[in-house]
Amino acid sequence: MPAIALLAAVVAVALEQLVQWKYGPMGIVGLLLLTVGVKAKNATCSSIGAVVLALMVTGPAG
């Protein structure tokens, strides 16, 4: 069981670093909002986080 928790922590840190490197601080904000919203079962917070991440992935229009 501790090995699974350690593996999950390593994956979470790696994902956070990837988002930080690729999308900068706004990517981290989006990921944080999405994570907090899912954990708190708050649809508004998770939706805002998902929209921020979607906007970061798609980039500027035009």
Predicted model as a PDB file, atoms N, CA, C, CB and O in Angstrom, pLDDT in the B-factor column:
MODEL        1                                                                  
ATOM      1  N   MET A   1       0.813  -1.200   0.000  1.00 66.00           N  
ATOM      2  CA  MET A   1       0.000   0.000   0.000  1.00 66.00           C  
ATOM      3  C   MET A   1       0.859   1.268   0.000  1.00 66.00           C  
ATOM      4  CB  MET A   1      -0.926  -0.004   1.202  1.00 66.00           C  
ATOM      5  O   MET A   1       0.552   2.191  -0.755  1.00 66.00           O  
ATOM      6  N   PRO A   2       1.923   1.358   0.813  1.00 82.00           N  
ATOM      7  CA  PRO A   2       2.750   2.572   0.766  1.00 82.00           C  
ATOM      8  C   PRO A   2       3.413   2.773  -0.602  1.00 82.00           C  
ATOM      9  CB  PRO A   2       3.823   2.512   1.851  1.00 82.00           C  
ATOM     10  O   PRO A   2       3.653   3.908  -1.012  1.00 82.00           O  
ATOM     11  N   ALA A   3       3.708   1.677  -1.304  1.00 81.00           N  
ATOM     12  CA  ALA A   3       4.325   1.810  -2.621  1.00 81.00           C  
ATOM     13  C   ALA A   3       3.365   2.465  -3.605  1.00 81.00           C  
ATOM     14  CB  ALA A   3       4.768   0.442  -3.145  1.00 81.00           C  
ATOM     15  O   ALA A   3       3.794   3.240  -4.459  1.00 81.00           O  
ATOM     16  N   ILE A   4       2.080   2.166  -3.500  1.00 84.00           N  
ATOM     17  CA  ILE A   4       1.088   2.767  -4.390  1.00 84.00           C  
ATOM     18  C   ILE A   4       0.954   4.259  -4.091  1.00 84.00           C  
ATOM     19  CB  ILE A   4      -0.281   2.060  -4.243  1.00 84.00           C  
ATOM     20  O   ILE A   4       0.845   5.068  -5.013  1.00 84.00           O  
ATOM     21  N   ALA A   5       0.962   4.622  -2.828  1.00 83.00           N  
ATOM     22  CA  ALA A   5       0.879   6.032  -2.444  1.00 83.00           C  
ATOM     23  C   ALA A   5       2.111   6.795  -2.928  1.00 83.00           C  
ATOM     24  CB  ALA A   5       0.734   6.169  -0.915  1.00 83.00           C  
ATOM     25  O   ALA A   5       1.997   7.930  -3.392  1.00 83.00           O  
ATOM     26  N   LEU A   6       3.274   6.183  -2.821  1.00 87.00           N  
ATOM     27  CA  LEU A   6       4.504   6.816  -3.287  1.00 87.00           C  
ATOM     28  C   LEU A   6       4.471   6.990  -4.796  1.00 87.00           C  
ATOM     29  CB  LEU A   6       5.730   5.990  -2.873  1.00 87.00           C  
ATOM     30  O   LEU A   6       4.866   8.037  -5.309  1.00 87.00           O  
ATOM     31  N   LEU A   7       4.010   5.984  -5.503  1.00 88.00           N  
ATOM     32  CA  LEU A   7       3.907   6.058  -6.957  1.00 88.00           C  
ATOM     33  C   LEU A   7       2.916   7.147  -7.373  1.00 88.00           C  
ATOM     34  CB  LEU A   7       3.480   4.696  -7.535  1.00 88.00           C  
ATOM     35  O   LEU A   7       3.177   7.893  -8.317  1.00 88.00           O  
ATOM     36  N   ALA A   8       1.799   7.241  -6.685  1.00 84.00           N  
ATOM     37  CA  ALA A   8       0.810   8.279  -6.986  1.00 84.00           C  
ATOM     38  C   ALA A   8       1.395   9.670  -6.744  1.00 84.00           C  
ATOM     39  CB  ALA A   8      -0.458   8.081  -6.133  1.00 84.00           C  
ATOM     40  O   ALA A   8       1.138  10.592  -7.518  1.00 84.00           O  
ATOM     41  N   ALA A   9       2.172   9.825  -5.685  1.00 86.00           N  
ATOM     42  CA  ALA A   9       2.798  11.114  -5.396  1.00 86.00           C  
ATOM     43  C   ALA A   9       3.820  11.486  -6.471  1.00 86.00           C  
ATOM     44  CB  ALA A   9       3.472  11.081  -4.018  1.00 86.00           C  
ATOM     45  O   ALA A   9       3.907  12.645  -6.874  1.00 86.00           O  
ATOM     46  N   VAL A  10       4.581  10.512  -6.926  1.00 88.00           N  
ATOM     47  CA  VAL A  10       5.576  10.767  -7.972  1.00 88.00           C  
ATOM     48  C   VAL A  10       4.888  11.165  -9.277  1.00 88.00           C  
ATOM     49  CB  VAL A  10       6.465   9.521  -8.193  1.00 88.00           C  
ATOM     50  O   VAL A  10       5.341  12.078  -9.967  1.00 88.00           O  
ATOM     51  N   VAL A  11       3.803  10.484  -9.611  1.00 86.00           N  
ATOM     52  CA  VAL A  11       3.055  10.813 -10.826  1.00 86.00           C  
ATOM     53  C   VAL A  11       2.451  12.211 -10.720  1.00 86.00           C  
ATOM     54  CB  VAL A  11       1.947   9.771 -11.079  1.00 86.00           C  
ATOM     55  O   VAL A  11       2.465  12.965 -11.693  1.00 86.00           O  
ATOM     56  N   ALA A  12       1.924  12.564  -9.554  1.00 83.00           N  
ATOM     57  CA  ALA A  12       1.329  13.888  -9.358  1.00 83.00           C  
ATOM     58  C   ALA A  12       2.378  14.985  -9.500  1.00 83.00           C  
ATOM     59  CB  ALA A  12       0.658  13.976  -7.980  1.00 83.00           C  
ATOM     60  O   ALA A  12       2.123  16.008 -10.135  1.00 83.00           O  
ATOM     61  N   VAL A  13       3.534  14.784  -8.923  1.00 84.00           N  
ATOM     62  CA  VAL A  13       4.607  15.775  -9.023  1.00 84.00           C  
ATOM     63  C   VAL A  13       5.095  15.885 -10.466  1.00 84.00           C  
ATOM     64  CB  VAL A  13       5.779  15.406  -8.085  1.00 84.00           C  
ATOM     65  O   VAL A  13       5.354  16.988 -10.946  1.00 84.00           O  
ATOM     66  N   ALA A  14       5.222  14.772 -11.151  1.00 86.00           N  
ATOM     67  CA  ALA A  14       5.665  14.790 -12.547  1.00 86.00           C  
ATOM     68  C   ALA A  14       4.649  15.520 -13.425  1.00 86.00           C  
ATOM     69  CB  ALA A  14       5.881  13.352 -13.064  1.00 86.00           C  
ATOM     70  O   ALA A  14       5.037  16.294 -14.301  1.00 86.00           O  
ATOM     71  N   LEU A  15       3.364  15.286 -13.204  1.00 81.00           N  
ATOM     72  CA  LEU A  15       2.330  15.967 -13.967  1.00 81.00           C  
ATOM     73  C   LEU A  15       2.360  17.466 -13.700  1.00 81.00           C  
ATOM     74  CB  LEU A  15       0.956  15.396 -13.631  1.00 81.00           C  
ATOM     75  O   LEU A  15       2.226  18.268 -14.625  1.00 81.00           O  
ATOM     76  N   GLU A  16       2.534  17.842 -12.442  1.00 79.00           N  
ATOM     77  CA  GLU A  16       2.601  19.249 -12.093  1.00 79.00           C  
ATOM     78  C   GLU A  16       3.795  19.925 -12.765  1.00 79.00           C  
ATOM     79  CB  GLU A  16       2.683  19.414 -10.580  1.00 79.00           C  
ATOM     80  O   GLU A  16       3.669  21.036 -13.280  1.00 79.00           O  
ATOM     81  N   GLN A  17       4.940  19.267 -12.762  1.00 84.00           N  
ATOM     82  CA  GLN A  17       6.126  19.827 -13.403  1.00 84.00           C  
ATOM     83  C   GLN A  17       5.958  19.946 -14.914  1.00 84.00           C  
ATOM     84  CB  GLN A  17       7.339  18.973 -13.087  1.00 84.00           C  
ATOM     85  O   GLN A  17       6.413  20.916 -15.520  1.00 84.00           O  
ATOM     86  N   LEU A  18       5.307  18.963 -15.515  1.00 81.00           N  
ATOM     87  CA  LEU A  18       5.053  19.003 -16.951  1.00 81.00           C  
ATOM     88  C   LEU A  18       4.148  20.179 -17.304  1.00 81.00           C  
ATOM     89  CB  LEU A  18       4.421  17.683 -17.422  1.00 81.00           C  
ATOM     90  O   LEU A  18       4.412  20.911 -18.258  1.00 81.00           O  
ATOM     91  N   VAL A  19       3.084  20.355 -16.533  1.00 78.00           N  
ATOM     92  CA  VAL A  19       2.172  21.474 -16.783  1.00 78.00           C  
ATOM     93  C   VAL A  19       2.895  22.794 -16.572  1.00 78.00           C  
ATOM     94  CB  VAL A  19       0.933  21.389 -15.864  1.00 78.00           C  
ATOM     95  O   VAL A  19       2.726  23.719 -17.368  1.00 78.00           O  
ATOM     96  N   GLN A  20       3.693  22.903 -15.525  1.00 77.00           N  
ATOM     97  CA  GLN A  20       4.452  24.132 -15.241  1.00 77.00           C  
ATOM     98  C   GLN A  20       5.401  24.452 -16.386  1.00 77.00           C  
ATOM     99  CB  GLN A  20       5.242  23.994 -13.922  1.00 77.00           C  
ATOM    100  O   GLN A  20       5.504  25.605 -16.803  1.00 77.00           O  
ATOM    101  N   TRP A  21       6.092  23.445 -16.894  1.00 80.00           N  
ATOM    102  CA  TRP A  21       7.056  23.656 -17.961  1.00 80.00           C  
ATOM    103  C   TRP A  21       6.370  24.040 -19.267  1.00 80.00           C  
ATOM    104  CB  TRP A  21       7.896  22.407 -18.161  1.00 80.00           C  
ATOM    105  O   TRP A  21       6.828  24.932 -19.981  1.00 80.00           O  
ATOM    106  N   LYS A  22       5.279  23.366 -19.569  1.00 79.00           N  
ATOM    107  CA  LYS A  22       4.611  23.557 -20.855  1.00 79.00           C  
ATOM    108  C   LYS A  22       3.708  24.783 -20.872  1.00 79.00           C  
ATOM    109  CB  LYS A  22       3.802  22.332 -21.200  1.00 79.00           C  
ATOM    110  O   LYS A  22       3.702  25.520 -21.858  1.00 79.00           O  
ATOM    111  N   TYR A  23       2.943  25.022 -19.806  1.00 77.00           N  
ATOM    112  CA  TYR A  23       1.917  26.056 -19.820  1.00 77.00           C  
ATOM    113  C   TYR A  23       2.135  27.187 -18.826  1.00 77.00           C  
ATOM    114  CB  TYR A  23       0.608  25.440 -19.557  1.00 77.00           C  
ATOM    115  O   TYR A  23       1.357  28.141 -18.811  1.00 77.00           O  
ATOM    116  N   GLY A  24       3.154  27.112 -18.007  1.00 83.00           N  
ATOM    117  CA  GLY A  24       3.476  28.205 -17.093  1.00 83.00           C  
ATOM    118  C   GLY A  24       2.554  28.275 -15.884  1.00 83.00           C  
ATOM    119  O   GLY A  24       1.859  27.311 -15.562  1.00 83.00           O  
ATOM    120  N   PRO A  25       2.556  29.419 -15.225  1.00 85.00           N  
ATOM    121  CA  PRO A  25       1.786  29.580 -13.989  1.00 85.00           C  
ATOM    122  C   PRO A  25       0.268  29.418 -14.171  1.00 85.00           C  
ATOM    123  CB  PRO A  25       2.069  30.935 -13.404  1.00 85.00           C  
ATOM    124  O   PRO A  25      -0.406  28.895 -13.283  1.00 85.00           O  
ATOM    125  N   MET A  26      -0.266  29.857 -15.303  1.00 86.00           N  
ATOM    126  CA  MET A  26      -1.712  29.703 -15.513  1.00 86.00           C  
ATOM    127  C   MET A  26      -2.103  28.233 -15.643  1.00 86.00           C  
ATOM    128  CB  MET A  26      -2.154  30.471 -16.766  1.00 86.00           C  
ATOM    129  O   MET A  26      -3.211  27.851 -15.267  1.00 86.00           O  
ATOM    130  N   GLY A  27      -1.213  27.420 -16.164  1.00 84.00           N  
ATOM    131  CA  GLY A  27      -1.480  25.988 -16.221  1.00 84.00           C  
ATOM    132  C   GLY A  27      -1.564  25.382 -14.835  1.00 84.00           C  
ATOM    133  O   GLY A  27      -2.405  24.522 -14.573  1.00 84.00           O  
ATOM    134  N   ILE A  28      -0.692  25.832 -13.952  1.00 85.00           N  
ATOM    135  CA  ILE A  28      -0.718  25.353 -12.570  1.00 85.00           C  
ATOM    136  C   ILE A  28      -2.004  25.806 -11.879  1.00 85.00           C  
ATOM    137  CB  ILE A  28       0.520  25.861 -11.794  1.00 85.00           C  
ATOM    138  O   ILE A  28      -2.611  25.039 -11.132  1.00 85.00           O  
ATOM    139  N   VAL A  29      -2.416  27.048 -12.127  1.00 88.00           N  
ATOM    140  CA  VAL A  29      -3.660  27.548 -11.534  1.00 88.00           C  
ATOM    141  C   VAL A  29      -4.844  26.709 -12.015  1.00 88.00           C  
ATOM    142  CB  VAL A  29      -3.875  29.043 -11.890  1.00 88.00           C  
ATOM    143  O   VAL A  29      -5.705  26.339 -11.218  1.00 88.00           O  
ATOM    144  N   GLY A  30      -4.890  26.410 -13.311  1.00 88.00           N  
ATOM    145  CA  GLY A  30      -5.966  25.590 -13.848  1.00 88.00           C  
ATOM    146  C   GLY A  30      -5.973  24.197 -13.265  1.00 88.00           C  
ATOM    147  O   GLY A  30      -7.026  23.670 -12.907  1.00 88.00           O  
ATOM    148  N   LEU A  31      -4.788  23.592 -13.168  1.00 85.00           N  
ATOM    149  CA  LEU A  31      -4.682  22.257 -12.588  1.00 85.00           C  
ATOM    150  C   LEU A  31      -5.081  22.265 -11.120  1.00 85.00           C  
ATOM    151  CB  LEU A  31      -3.259  21.720 -12.741  1.00 85.00           C  
ATOM    152  O   LEU A  31      -5.749  21.343 -10.653  1.00 85.00           O  
ATOM    153  N   LEU A  32      -4.682  23.292 -10.394  1.00 87.00           N  
ATOM    154  CA  LEU A  32      -5.045  23.413  -8.979  1.00 87.00           C  
ATOM    155  C   LEU A  32      -6.551  23.566  -8.812  1.00 87.00           C  
ATOM    156  CB  LEU A  32      -4.323  24.605  -8.340  1.00 87.00           C  
ATOM    157  O   LEU A  32      -7.151  22.908  -7.962  1.00 87.00           O  
ATOM    158  N   LEU A  33      -7.168  24.433  -9.621  1.00 91.00           N  
ATOM    159  CA  LEU A  33      -8.617  24.608  -9.535  1.00 91.00           C  
ATOM    160  C   LEU A  33      -9.355  23.317  -9.870  1.00 91.00           C  
ATOM    161  CB  LEU A  33      -9.073  25.724 -10.471  1.00 91.00           C  
ATOM    162  O   LEU A  33     -10.327  22.959  -9.206  1.00 91.00           O  
ATOM    163  N   LEU A  34      -8.893  22.627 -10.892  1.00 89.00           N  
ATOM    164  CA  LEU A  34      -9.536  21.371 -11.273  1.00 89.00           C  
ATOM    165  C   LEU A  34      -9.410  20.335 -10.165  1.00 89.00           C  
ATOM    166  CB  LEU A  34      -8.929  20.830 -12.568  1.00 89.00           C  
ATOM    167  O   LEU A  34     -10.383  19.656  -9.837  1.00 89.00           O  
ATOM    168  N   THR A  35      -8.229  20.208  -9.591  1.00 87.00           N  
ATOM    169  CA  THR A  35      -7.999  19.233  -8.530  1.00 87.00           C  
ATOM    170  C   THR A  35      -8.816  19.549  -7.282  1.00 87.00           C  
ATOM    171  CB  THR A  35      -6.523  19.180  -8.181  1.00 87.00           C  
ATOM    172  O   THR A  35      -9.453  18.664  -6.710  1.00 87.00           O  
ATOM    173  N   VAL A  36      -8.797  20.802  -6.864  1.00 91.00           N  
ATOM    174  CA  VAL A  36      -9.544  21.201  -5.671  1.00 91.00           C  
ATOM    175  C   VAL A  36     -11.039  21.018  -5.905  1.00 91.00           C  
ATOM    176  CB  VAL A  36      -9.232  22.667  -5.293  1.00 91.00           C  
ATOM    177  O   VAL A  36     -11.755  20.562  -5.014  1.00 91.00           O  
ATOM    178  N   GLY A  37     -11.512  21.369  -7.091  1.00 91.00           N  
ATOM    179  CA  GLY A  37     -12.929  21.215  -7.396  1.00 91.00           C  
ATOM    180  C   GLY A  37     -13.385  19.770  -7.365  1.00 91.00           C  
ATOM    181  O   GLY A  37     -14.467  19.464  -6.864  1.00 91.00           O  
ATOM    182  N   VAL A  38     -12.556  18.875  -7.904  1.00 89.00           N  
ATOM    183  CA  VAL A  38     -12.917  17.456  -7.897  1.00 89.00           C  
ATOM    184  C   VAL A  38     -12.901  16.909  -6.478  1.00 89.00           C  
ATOM    185  CB  VAL A  38     -11.961  16.648  -8.788  1.00 89.00           C  
ATOM    186  O   VAL A  38     -13.815  16.186  -6.082  1.00 89.00           O  
ATOM    187  N   LYS A  39     -11.866  17.248  -5.706  1.00 89.00           N  
ATOM    188  CA  LYS A  39     -11.772  16.733  -4.335  1.00 89.00           C  
ATOM    189  C   LYS A  39     -12.902  17.262  -3.454  1.00 89.00           C  
ATOM    190  CB  LYS A  39     -10.420  17.107  -3.722  1.00 89.00           C  
ATOM    191  O   LYS A  39     -13.428  16.538  -2.608  1.00 89.00           O  
ATOM    192  N   ALA A  40     -13.277  18.540  -3.660  1.00 92.00           N  
ATOM    193  CA  ALA A  40     -14.334  19.145  -2.845  1.00 92.00           C  
ATOM    194  C   ALA A  40     -15.718  18.896  -3.426  1.00 92.00           C  
ATOM    195  CB  ALA A  40     -14.101  20.640  -2.709  1.00 92.00           C  
ATOM    196  O   ALA A  40     -16.721  19.311  -2.845  1.00 92.00           O  
ATOM    197  N   LYS A  41     -15.778  18.220  -4.569  1.00 92.00           N  
ATOM    198  CA  LYS A  41     -17.039  17.960  -5.273  1.00 92.00           C  
ATOM    199  C   LYS A  41     -17.760  19.270  -5.579  1.00 92.00           C  
ATOM    200  CB  LYS A  41     -17.948  17.034  -4.437  1.00 92.00           C  
ATOM    201  O   LYS A  41     -18.978  19.378  -5.438  1.00 92.00           O  
ATOM    202  N   ASN A  42     -16.972  20.266  -6.005  1.00 93.00           N  
ATOM    203  CA  ASN A  42     -17.485  21.581  -6.364  1.00 93.00           C  
ATOM    204  C   ASN A  42     -17.428  21.703  -7.886  1.00 93.00           C  
ATOM    205  CB  ASN A  42     -16.667  22.728  -5.665  1.00 93.00           C  
ATOM    206  O   ASN A  42     -16.352  21.857  -8.463  1.00 93.00           O  
ATOM    207  N   ALA A  43     -18.591  21.634  -8.529  1.00 93.00           N  
ATOM    208  CA  ALA A  43     -18.648  21.644  -9.987  1.00 93.00           C  
ATOM    209  C   ALA A  43     -18.156  22.966 -10.572  1.00 93.00           C  
ATOM    210  CB  ALA A  43     -20.066  21.372 -10.452  1.00 93.00           C  
ATOM    211  O   ALA A  43     -17.529  22.972 -11.630  1.00 93.00           O  
ATOM    212  N   THR A  44     -18.426  24.064  -9.913  1.00 95.00           N  
ATOM    213  CA  THR A  44     -18.003  25.366 -10.419  1.00 95.00           C  
ATOM    214  C   THR A  44     -16.486  25.473 -10.456  1.00 95.00           C  
ATOM    215  CB  THR A  44     -18.587  26.486  -9.562  1.00 95.00           C  
ATOM    216  O   THR A  44     -15.911  25.879 -11.466  1.00 95.00           O  
ATOM    217  N   CYS A  45     -15.851  25.114  -9.374  1.00 94.00           N  
ATOM    218  CA  CYS A  45     -14.394  25.200  -9.279  1.00 94.00           C  
ATOM    219  C   CYS A  45     -13.725  24.264 -10.290  1.00 94.00           C  
ATOM    220  CB  CYS A  45     -13.929  24.860  -7.851  1.00 94.00           C  
ATOM    221  O   CYS A  45     -12.779  24.660 -10.971  1.00 94.00           O  
ATOM    222  N   SER A  46     -14.205  23.049 -10.384  1.00 92.00           N  
ATOM    223  CA  SER A  46     -13.602  22.113 -11.328  1.00 92.00           C  
ATOM    224  C   SER A  46     -13.865  22.531 -12.768  1.00 92.00           C  
ATOM    225  CB  SER A  46     -14.133  20.705 -11.089  1.00 92.00           C  
ATOM    226  O   SER A  46     -13.013  22.317 -13.630  1.00 92.00           O  
ATOM    227  N   SER A  47     -15.012  23.116 -13.048  1.00 95.00           N  
ATOM    228  CA  SER A  47     -15.312  23.590 -14.398  1.00 95.00           C  
ATOM    229  C   SER A  47     -14.401  24.748 -14.791  1.00 95.00           C  
ATOM    230  CB  SER A  47     -16.778  24.018 -14.500  1.00 95.00           C  
ATOM    231  O   SER A  47     -13.904  24.794 -15.916  1.00 95.00           O  
ATOM    232  N   ILE A  48     -14.183  25.671 -13.880  1.00 94.00           N  
ATOM    233  CA  ILE A  48     -13.281  26.790 -14.162  1.00 94.00           C  
ATOM    234  C   ILE A  48     -11.869  26.272 -14.426  1.00 94.00           C  
ATOM    235  CB  ILE A  48     -13.275  27.798 -12.986  1.00 94.00           C  
ATOM    236  O   ILE A  48     -11.202  26.725 -15.355  1.00 94.00           O  
ATOM    237  N   GLY A  49     -11.421  25.332 -13.614  1.00 91.00           N  
ATOM    238  CA  GLY A  49     -10.102  24.749 -13.839  1.00 91.00           C  
ATOM    239  C   GLY A  49      -9.995  24.053 -15.179  1.00 91.00           C  
ATOM    240  O   GLY A  49      -8.982  24.173 -15.867  1.00 91.00           O  
ATOM    241  N   ALA A  50     -11.042  23.322 -15.556  1.00 92.00           N  
ATOM    242  CA  ALA A  50     -11.037  22.631 -16.847  1.00 92.00           C  
ATOM    243  C   ALA A  50     -11.022  23.624 -17.998  1.00 92.00           C  
ATOM    244  CB  ALA A  50     -12.255  21.710 -16.966  1.00 92.00           C  
ATOM    245  O   ALA A  50     -10.341  23.397 -18.998  1.00 92.00           O  
ATOM    246  N   VAL A  51     -11.761  24.721 -17.873  1.00 93.00           N  
ATOM    247  CA  VAL A  51     -11.777  25.741 -18.928  1.00 93.00           C  
ATOM    248  C   VAL A  51     -10.417  26.410 -19.042  1.00 93.00           C  
ATOM    249  CB  VAL A  51     -12.865  26.796 -18.651  1.00 93.00           C  
ATOM    250  O   VAL A  51      -9.940  26.639 -20.153  1.00 93.00           O  
ATOM    251  N   VAL A  52      -9.785  26.726 -17.925  1.00 91.00           N  
ATOM    252  CA  VAL A  52      -8.454  27.348 -17.954  1.00 91.00           C  
ATOM    253  C   VAL A  52      -7.463  26.408 -18.645  1.00 91.00           C  
ATOM    254  CB  VAL A  52      -7.968  27.689 -16.510  1.00 91.00           C  
ATOM    255  O   VAL A  52      -6.686  26.843 -19.495  1.00 91.00           O  
ATOM    256  N   LEU A  53      -7.489  25.133 -18.287  1.00 87.00           N  
ATOM    257  CA  LEU A  53      -6.580  24.185 -18.924  1.00 87.00           C  
ATOM    258  C   LEU A  53      -6.881  24.033 -20.413  1.00 87.00           C  
ATOM    259  CB  LEU A  53      -6.667  22.828 -18.234  1.00 87.00           C  
ATOM    260  O   LEU A  53      -5.961  23.938 -21.226  1.00 87.00           O  
ATOM    261  N   ALA A  54      -8.158  24.010 -20.771  1.00 89.00           N  
ATOM    262  CA  ALA A  54      -8.523  23.893 -22.188  1.00 89.00           C  
ATOM    263  C   ALA A  54      -8.033  25.111 -22.967  1.00 89.00           C  
ATOM    264  CB  ALA A  54     -10.055  23.738 -22.347  1.00 89.00           C  
ATOM    265  O   ALA A  54      -7.533  24.973 -24.083  1.00 89.00           O  
ATOM    266  N   LEU A  55      -8.171  26.287 -22.391  1.00 88.00           N  
ATOM    267  CA  LEU A  55      -7.680  27.494 -23.063  1.00 88.00           C  
ATOM    268  C   LEU A  55      -6.160  27.490 -23.190  1.00 88.00           C  
ATOM    269  CB  LEU A  55      -8.133  28.740 -22.306  1.00 88.00           C  
ATOM    270  O   LEU A  55      -5.616  27.961 -24.189  1.00 88.00           O  
ATOM    271  N   MET A  56      -5.482  26.966 -22.190  1.00 85.00           N  
ATOM    272  CA  MET A  56      -4.022  26.897 -22.262  1.00 85.00           C  
ATOM    273  C   MET A  56      -3.563  25.913 -23.321  1.00 85.00           C  
ATOM    274  CB  MET A  56      -3.442  26.508 -20.912  1.00 85.00           C  
ATOM    275  O   MET A  56      -2.557  26.151 -23.990  1.00 85.00           O  
ATOM    276  N   VAL A  57      -4.278  24.817 -23.483  1.00 83.00           N  
ATOM    277  CA  VAL A  57      -3.897  23.792 -24.462  1.00 83.00           C  
ATOM    278  C   VAL A  57      -4.174  24.274 -25.883  1.00 83.00           C  
ATOM    279  CB  VAL A  57      -4.655  22.476 -24.192  1.00 83.00           C  
ATOM    280  O   VAL A  57      -3.351  24.073 -26.776  1.00 83.00           O  
ATOM    281  N   THR A  58      -5.326  24.908 -26.100  1.00 86.00           N  
ATOM    282  CA  THR A  58      -5.680  25.324 -27.452  1.00 86.00           C  
ATOM    283  C   THR A  58      -4.920  26.551 -27.908  1.00 86.00           C  
ATOM    284  CB  THR A  58      -7.149  25.589 -27.537  1.00 86.00           C  
ATOM    285  O   THR A  58      -4.724  26.746 -29.107  1.00 86.00           O  
ATOM    286  N   GLY A  59      -4.489  27.381 -26.977  1.00 78.00           N  
ATOM    287  CA  GLY A  59      -3.733  28.560 -27.337  1.00 78.00           C  
ATOM    288  C   GLY A  59      -4.628  29.693 -27.805  1.00 78.00           C  
ATOM    289  O   GLY A  59      -5.853  29.584 -27.784  1.00 78.00           O  
ATOM    290  N   PRO A  60      -4.002  30.780 -28.228  1.00 70.00           N  
ATOM    291  CA  PRO A  60      -4.792  31.944 -28.665  1.00 70.00           C  
ATOM    292  C   PRO A  60      -5.520  31.666 -29.975  1.00 70.00           C  
ATOM    293  CB  PRO A  60      -3.888  33.174 -28.827  1.00 70.00           C  
ATOM    294  O   PRO A  60      -5.008  30.966 -30.848  1.00 70.00           O  
ATOM    295  N   ALA A  61      -6.706  32.218 -30.096  1.00 60.00           N  
ATOM    296  CA  ALA A  61      -7.481  32.044 -31.321  1.00 60.00           C  
ATOM    297  C   ALA A  61      -6.897  32.939 -32.408  1.00 60.00           C  
ATOM    298  CB  ALA A  61      -8.988  32.369 -31.084  1.00 60.00           C  
ATOM    299  O   ALA A  61      -6.568  34.103 -32.177  1.00 60.00           O  
ATOM    300  N   GLY A  62      -6.779  32.367 -33.585  1.00 52.00           N  
ATOM    301  CA  GLY A  62      -6.303  33.173 -34.712  1.00 52.00           C  
ATOM    302  C   GLY A  62      -4.986  32.812 -35.088  1.00 52.00           C  
ATOM    303  O   GLY A  62      -4.430  33.392 -36.021  1.00 52.00           O  
TER     304      GLY A  62                                                      
ENDMDL                                                                          
END                                                                             
